[in-house]
Amino acid sequence: MKKYLLGTLALALALAPAAATAAMYAYVNQDGEVRTVEASDPNTAIRTAPGIHPRSGVMLLDSAADQDVVGDDVSGT
């Protein structure tokens, strides 16, 4: 019984990162437009954002008010 419980616990811990919830992040693309990417953390968002501007970071979109920036143009990019 103890061996089964330890195996189940190890499997749950191994799968925990894959089950992490994703969040929506905003970033500026190379054309200066604010876009979104879904990722589990900010570093992953930066790595996987298509066409991200070299000087862009990411912003967590955690409320409806944050969604207003998506689609805006950013000057000076």
CYANA upper distance limits for C-alpha pairs under 8 A (distance plus 0.5 A):
  1 MET  CA      5 LEU  CA      6.73
  2 LYS  CA      6 LEU  CA      6.69
  3 LYS  CA      7 GLY  CA      6.70
  4 TYR  CA      8 THR  CA      6.67
  5 LEU  CA      9 LEU  CA      6.63
  6 LEU  CA     10 ALA  CA      6.60
  7 GLY  CA     11 LEU  CA      6.70
  8 THR  CA     12 ALA  CA      6.71
  9 LEU  CA     13 LEU  CA      6.75
 10 ALA  CA     14 ALA  CA      6.67
 11 LEU  CA     15 LEU  CA      6.74
 12 ALA  CA     16 ALA  CA      6.58
 13 LEU  CA     17 PRO  CA      8.43
 15 LEU  CA     19 ALA  CA      6.91
 16 ALA  CA     20 ALA  CA      6.93
 20 ALA  CA     40 SER  CA      7.08
 21 THR  CA     40 SER  CA      6.59
 22 ALA  CA     38 GLU  CA      6.68
 22 ALA  CA     39 ALA  CA      5.48
 22 ALA  CA     40 SER  CA      4.66
 22 ALA  CA     41 ASP  CA      7.89
 23 ALA  CA     38 GLU  CA      6.05
 23 ALA  CA     39 ALA  CA      6.02
 23 ALA  CA     40 SER  CA      6.33
 23 ALA  CA     41 ASP  CA      7.81
 23 ALA  CA     60 LEU  CA      7.84
 23 ALA  CA     61 LEU  CA      8.11
 24 MET  CA     36 THR  CA      7.05
 24 MET  CA     37 VAL  CA      6.31
 24 MET  CA     38 GLU  CA      5.02
 24 MET  CA     39 ALA  CA      6.97
 24 MET  CA     60 LEU  CA      6.73
 24 MET  CA     61 LEU  CA      6.09
 24 MET  CA     62 ASP  CA      8.07
 25 TYR  CA     36 THR  CA      5.94
 25 TYR  CA     37 VAL  CA      5.87
 25 TYR  CA     38 GLU  CA      6.66
 25 TYR  CA     39 ALA  CA      7.81
 25 TYR  CA     42 PRO  CA      8.04
 25 TYR  CA     45 ALA  CA      7.28
 25 TYR  CA     58 VAL  CA      6.39
 25 TYR  CA     59 MET  CA      5.77
 25 TYR  CA     60 LEU  CA      5.03
 25 TYR  CA     61 LEU  CA      5.92
 26 ALA  CA     34 VAL  CA      6.92
 26 ALA  CA     35 ARG  CA      6.03
 26 ALA  CA     36 THR  CA      4.87
 26 ALA  CA     37 VAL  CA      6.96
 26 ALA  CA     58 VAL  CA      5.95
 26 ALA  CA     59 MET  CA      5.58
 26 ALA  CA     60 LEU  CA      7.00
 26 ALA  CA     61 LEU  CA      7.14
 26 ALA  CA     70 VAL  CA      7.45
 27 TYR  CA     34 VAL  CA      6.02
 27 TYR  CA     35 ARG  CA      5.99
 27 TYR  CA     36 THR  CA      6.64
 27 TYR  CA     37 VAL  CA      8.21
 27 TYR  CA     49 ALA  CA      8.14
 27 TYR  CA     52 ILE  CA      7.31
 27 TYR  CA     56 SER  CA      6.77
 27 TYR  CA     57 GLY  CA      6.60
 27 TYR  CA     58 VAL  CA      5.29
 27 TYR  CA     59 MET  CA      7.09
 28 VAL  CA     32 GLY  CA      6.16
 28 VAL  CA     33 GLU  CA      5.94
 28 VAL  CA     34 VAL  CA      4.98
 28 VAL  CA     35 ARG  CA      6.58
 28 VAL  CA     52 ILE  CA      6.49
 28 VAL  CA     53 HIS  CA      6.41
 28 VAL  CA     56 SER  CA      6.21
 28 VAL  CA     57 GLY  CA      8.14
 28 VAL  CA     58 VAL  CA      8.46
 28 VAL  CA     74 VAL  CA      7.97
 29 ASN  CA     33 GLU  CA      6.05
 29 ASN  CA     34 VAL  CA      6.92
 29 ASN  CA     35 ARG  CA      7.21
 29 ASN  CA     50 PRO  CA      8.03
 29 ASN  CA     51 GLY  CA      5.73
 29 ASN  CA     52 ILE  CA      4.74
 29 ASN  CA     53 HIS  CA      5.29
 29 ASN  CA     56 SER  CA      8.12
 30 GLN  CA     51 GLY  CA      6.33
 30 GLN  CA     52 ILE  CA      6.33
 30 GLN  CA     53 HIS  CA      4.93
 30 GLN  CA     54 PRO  CA      8.23
 30 GLN  CA     77 THR  CA      7.80
 31 ASP  CA     53 HIS  CA      8.39
 31 ASP  CA     77 THR  CA      8.02
 32 GLY  CA     53 HIS  CA      8.16
 32 GLY  CA     73 ASP  CA      5.97
 32 GLY  CA     74 VAL  CA      5.49
 32 GLY  CA     75 SER  CA      7.09
 32 GLY  CA     76 GLY  CA      8.42
 32 GLY  CA     77 THR  CA      6.16
 33 GLU  CA     70 VAL  CA      8.46
 33 GLU  CA     71 GLY  CA      6.45
 33 GLU  CA     72 ASP  CA      6.26
 33 GLU  CA     73 ASP  CA      5.00
 33 GLU  CA     74 VAL  CA      6.60
 34 VAL  CA     69 VAL  CA      7.26
 34 VAL  CA     70 VAL  CA      5.59
 34 VAL  CA     71 GLY  CA      5.57
 34 VAL  CA     72 ASP  CA      5.97
 34 VAL  CA     73 ASP  CA      6.79
 34 VAL  CA     74 VAL  CA      7.77
 35 ARG  CA     70 VAL  CA      6.18
 35 ARG  CA     71 GLY  CA      6.72
 36 THR  CA     49 ALA  CA      8.23
 36 THR  CA     70 VAL  CA      7.56
 37 VAL  CA     45 ALA  CA      6.81
 37 VAL  CA     48 THR  CA      8.16
 37 VAL  CA     49 ALA  CA      6.27
 38 GLU  CA     45 ALA  CA      7.22
 39 ALA  CA     44 THR  CA      6.42
 39 ALA  CA     45 ALA  CA      5.61
 40 SER  CA     44 THR  CA      7.18
 40 SER  CA     45 ALA  CA      7.96
 41 ASP  CA     45 ALA  CA      6.81
 42 PRO  CA     46 ILE  CA      6.77
 42 PRO  CA     58 VAL  CA      7.08
 42 PRO  CA     59 MET  CA      8.49
 42 PRO  CA     60 LEU  CA      8.28
 43 ASN  CA     47 ARG  CA      6.77
 44 THR  CA     48 THR  CA      6.51
 45 ALA  CA     49 ALA  CA      6.21
 45 ALA  CA     58 VAL  CA      7.58
 46 ILE  CA     52 ILE  CA      8.00
 46 ILE  CA     57 GLY  CA      7.26
 46 ILE  CA     58 VAL  CA      7.08
 52 ILE  CA     56 SER  CA      7.07
 53 HIS  CA     77 THR  CA      8.20
 61 LEU  CA     66 ASP  CA      5.87
 61 LEU  CA     67 GLN  CA      7.05
 62 ASP  CA     66 ASP  CA      7.21
 63 SER  CA     67 GLN  CA      7.62
 64 ALA  CA     68 ASP  CA      8.03
